[in-house]
């Protein structure tokens, strides 16, 4: 299976349309999208859609994964980078962490890492 390289290719398939809509719904649900006029003398950071297949251990596609990222300096796959990935913890590591935190009587907090970057301060 070939992953789409741009929005035009992705919008030809229903699965990618649904995944893209799910990402936009996530923004709306968390109220992280505000449209306002461009400030005078400021540059706007453009965005880029990244389309990937999420697969299980056997290489079977579980779902289509779509992310809207800031474009920054535009990179080309294979030239500037080889792959994109999301850092995830294995279930065993989470269990070990929680067991240790419980043993040491630590307070543990949970946060929404998926959209945490949207609440940060941008210096541009």
Secondary structure, DSSP 4 states (H G I P E B T S, - for coil): ----SSHHHHTTSHHHHHHHHHHHHHHHHTT-----PPPTT-----EEEEEEEEE-TTS-EEEEEEEEEE-SS---BTTTBS--------HHHHHHHHHHHHHTT--------TTGGGGSPP--
